[in-house]
């Protein structure tokens, strides 16, 4: 049976203490990020919401108003609501802020892939994160012990991801202090070379996040350069936008580059390595993923699913397609 006629299995991202998809419908979604609640446009929410929009507005701090197909503005509903704040995922601290593109710095449905990465990655493995955005997947992989290369073509995203690394490192240091029950002191020998209890504690963690490699580059160009250099990876993560701009402002559409991305990823994978690829483009169906990936992976190496998120009101929101492969 062809992919076009198969029932595509679903995988669900799950809420966590600092994030809930509260409700969705009528082209919008209601989300809680820590203590901040937002209303954002959502094309896939083409159904009736569980709660009234009046109830949404009673709850929300901010609502995004579209002014064009790509940009808009945030309307403040509750006075003194923060425009920047921090939430946690496990022991990661992630900074969020309101942007003119309706995003706040995190794609929560990716929690499904963060779980997979945490389960799959082993200490010392090499992971390449392409289109790496603000770095949540990079931090999950590094915190699991992998050596991580983080690639994005937007300088502001590299900066944001590095700030998330710094926030998380600071949190780990504080957790180490709390675990010791007191502010750490210099070791018994003292002096410039002494190791503090915090440093000792940090060394016992899966990763201190200190050596993520940050690369400002077009993802496909970087992957092809890595091929020429003969580098290999044990995991490759790709979360490309449906469209975007390169480092020099080049226009980019995913459907034009899907096969090239999968080809490059396959060439960079060690035996037993994993590939994660998410797609949000309405022009790409699961069958397109199967066709492109099928040139390099056998059917039993491939897993193609739809990515969904449940809401607190019992609705379910489609969030794109997901390909995973093991070489």
N, C-alpha and C positions, 0 to 999 in steps of 0.2 A: 504493500500500500504506500502510495506517495505521501510525502510530508504534507502536501496540500490537503489531503483527505484524512489525515490522522488527527485524533484529538490531542492537542498539545498539552502536556502536563504542566501544572502550575507549581511555582515555588514562591513562598511567602516571606517577605521581610517581616520581622516581628517588632512590636513596640518594645521599648526599654524604659527604665525609670525617668529618663530625661527626654523622651520623645513618644508622642502618640499621634496617629492620624485619627482625629476625633470624629470627623464626619466628612462626607463628600457628596456632591450632587449639583445639578444645575450649572455645570461648568466651573465649579469652584471646589476648593478643599479647605478644611479647617484643621489646623495642626497646633499641637502644643510642643514647644521647644523649651524644656525646663519650666520656667514660670511665665514665659511669653507665648501668647497665642496669636497666630496669624491666619488671615484669609488670603488665599492666592488663587489665580485662575488655574484651571485644570481641564484641558480638552477632553480627557478620557472620562471625566465625571459627567457622562451624558445620561444620568438617571436621577431619580428623585432623592433628595437627601433625607436622612433620618430625622433631623431637627429642622425647625423653621429658620429662615435666614435672620429673623429678628433675634432668635436665641443665639445664633452665631455671633451677631454683633454685640450682644450683651456680654459675651465671653471674651471677645477678641481685643487685642491691644493695637494691632495694625492690620490694614487691608491694602492689598496691592491693586492699583488701578492702571489698566493698560492704556497707553497713549499711542502706541504703534504696535506692529507685529512683533517687535523685539524689545521694546523698552516701555517704561511707565514710571509711576511714582507711588510712594507709600503714603496712605492716609492714616493719620493718628486717630485712634478711637478712644484710647484711655490716656489722659494726661500723665506725663512723667514716665511713660513706657520707654525702656532703653532701646537705642538704635544698634547697640553692640552688646553682646553678652556671651557667656561661656556655658556650655553644657558638657556633660560627661557621657562617655560610652565605655563601660568597664573602667579601666584605670587610665583612659585617655581623656584629656581635656581639650575640647574643640571650640574655637572661637567662631561666633556667628555674627553677621551684620546684614543690615538691609541694603540690597543693591538695586540699581535701576533696571536690572534684568529679571527681577522678581525672585531671584535665588537668594538664599541666606548663607550659603557656604557648605551645605551638606545635602546629599541625596539619601534620605533615610532608607529607601528600599534596598540600598546596597548592604544593609545589615545581613541580608541573606548570603552575600558573598563574603562579608567579614567573617561570618561563622565558618564558611568553607575554608577560607585562608587560615584561620586559627587552627582548624582541625588538620589541615593538610601540610602546613609548613613545618619543617624541622630545622633545628639549630644549625647554622652554617650554610644553609642553602642560599642560592642567589635568586632574587625576585626582581623583575623589571615591571614597573608600573608606568604605563603609557597613558597620556591624557589624564594625568594624575590629580588634577584639580587641587583641592585644599589638603589632600594627603591622608585622609582617614585610612584608606586601604594600605598605604605605605607604612603608617604607624602600626596598624594591626600586624602586618608582616614582620616589621622590625621588632616589635614587642614579642613576637613568637620566635625570635632568634635568627631571622634571615638577614642576609646582606641585601640592602635595597637600593635600587637606582630609580629615582623619581623624576619623570620627564613631563614637562608641560611647556606649551609655547607662549604662555602669558606670564610675564614677569610678576604681576601682582599675585597670581596664584602660587607661584613659587615662594614668594614672600609670606603669603598667608599660611601655606603648608609648613614653612620653617617656624613661624610663630606658634602653630599648633604643636610642633615638636618641642619648642621651648616651654610652652604651657604644661605639656605632659611630663617633661623632665622635671620641672619644678614640683609638680604634684607628686611624682615618685620620690623626690627628695623629702618632701613633707611626710609622705607615708612612711619612709624609712625612719624619720625622726619620731613619729608617733609610735612605730613598732618598738623602738628602743626605750620609749617612755621618758626620754629627756633629750635636751639639746646635745648633740654629739660633741665630744671633746677630741683633741688631738691625741693620737696614740701615745703609748708609754714612752717611746723614744723621743717624741717631740721633734722640733726642727723642721726645716723646709721640706724634707722628703717624707714626712709622716703622713699616714693615711687616716682620715677621719672615719668615724663609725658610719656616717652617711655614705662615704665612698665605698666602704666595705659592704654595706647593705645594697648599694646600687649594683655592685659587681655580682651579687647573688640573684638579681632580677634577670629575667630572660634576655633583656636588652636595655641598655641605657640610652638608646636612640641617638647616640652621639655621632654616628658615622653614616647616616643616610647620604647618598650622593645626589645632589640636586642638579638637574640639567634643564637649562632653558633652550628648548629646541623643538622643532616640528617632530612629532612622534614617529611618523613613517620614515623620515630622513634619518633620524637617530637609529631606528631599528635596522635600516639598511647599512648604515655605517658599522654597527655592531656585527652584522653578518660578515662584512669585509674584514673586520678585525678578528674574526674567528671566535668571538665571545659566545658563551652559552649560558642558559638560565634554567633554573628548576621550577620557575613559575613566572607566567606573564599575565598581567592584568591590563585589560583595555576597556575603558569606559568612554568611548568617543562620543562627542555631540553629533546631532544630526547634521549640523553645519557649523562652520567656525572660520577663524582666521589664523593664518600661520604667523610666525615671528615677524615676517616682513609684510604682513597684511594680506597674504595670499588667501583667496577665497577657497573654501574646502567643503565638499559635500561627502558624507559618509558613503552613500551608494556608489560613488565613483572610485572609492579607495578600499572597499571592503575586501576584495580578493587580494589586493596587495598587502593589506595589513595581516591577513591570515597567512599568506605565503611567508612573509617576513617572520611572523611569530613562530611558525612551524620550523623554520630554519634555525631559530635561536634556541629551540627547546632541547634540553638533554633528554635522554631516554627516561621515561617515567615522569617527566615534567607536566605541569598542568597549565591550561590556558583558560582564562575567563574573558569573555567578550559580551558586553551589553550593547544593545541597539535601541534607540528611541525614534528612529526615522520612520515616518508613516509609509515611506516608499520601500521599506525592507520588511519582508515577511519571514516567518520561521523557515519556509521553503528556500528562501534566498540564502539564509545562513547555512542550511543543510547542503545546498548546491556548492557554495563557495568552500566550505570546510571539507566537504566530501572529496575534494581534489587531493587532500593531504591526509585526512584521517579516515580510518575505517568506521563503519557504523557502530561497532562496539566500543570505539574510543570516544564517541561523541554523545553529548547530552544537550538537547535543545528544549528549552522551557519558556513559558511566559512568567514574567516577574509581576507579582501582585502584592498589595498591602491591604490588610484588614482595617476596618474602622471600628471605633468604639461603639458605633450605632449598628453594627452588623452588616454594613455595606462592604464591598470589595472593590479596590481600585487597581486597574491594569496599569503597569508601570514600564512596559517595554518587553523586549525579548532577551533571552539569556542563552549563551552558548558556553558550555564547558567541554574541554577535551583533555584527554590524557595521552601523551605520546608513548 
